[in-house]
């Protein structure tokens, strides 16, 4: 679905899988998974900023002369 200058995708979760080391007492443990999410222009893990969107690859790209 087009929204302003972006495309929005909708979907349905039909299955979920997890590695056993990420479970505590048979339940997913977010601290063991430590997901990274994007909010605004930054990437976060559980508690801190871990990167900046649109900036993280600049130095790598320049070093590779791409």
C-alpha positions in Angstrom: 0.0 0.0 0.0 1.6 3.3 -1.0 1.9 5.8 1.9 3.4 9.2 0.9 6.8 8.3 -0.6 7.0 4.8 0.9 5.5 1.4 0.3 3.8 -0.2 3.4 3.6 -4.0 3.5 1.1 -5.9 5.6 1.3 -9.5 6.4 0.1 -12.3 8.7 2.4 -14.3 11.0 1.7 -17.9 10.3 4.7 -19.6 12.1 7.3 -18.7 14.6 10.5 -20.5 15.3 13.1 -20.2 18.0 16.4 -21.8 18.9 16.3 -23.6 22.3 19.1 -21.6 23.8 16.8 -18.5 23.5 14.2 -20.0 25.8 13.9 -19.8 29.6 11.4 -22.3 31.1 10.0 -22.9 27.6 9.3 -19.3 27.0 11.1 -16.9 24.7 13.5 -14.8 26.7 14.0 -11.3 25.1 17.3 -10.8 26.9 18.8 -13.9 25.3 17.5 -12.9 21.8 18.4 -9.2 22.2 16.6 -8.1 19.1 17.7 -5.1 17.1 14.9 -2.8 15.9 14.8 0.4 13.8 12.9 3.3 15.2 13.1 6.7 13.4 16.7 6.9 12.2 18.4 4.7 14.7 18.8 1.0 15.5 18.3 -0.1 19.1 18.8 -3.3 21.0 17.2 -3.8 24.4 18.3 -0.6 26.1 20.6 1.4 23.9 21.3 2.9 20.5 23.5 0.5 18.5 23.7 2.4 15.2 22.3 5.1 13.0 20.3 4.4 9.9 21.6 5.6 6.6 25.1 6.3 8.1 26.5 2.9 9.2 27.7 1.8 5.8 29.2 5.0 4.6 32.8 4.4 5.9 32.7 0.8 4.6 31.4 2.0 1.2 34.2 4.6 1.0 36.8 2.1 2.0 35.7 -0.3 -0.7 35.5 2.5 -3.3 32.0 1.3 -4.3 
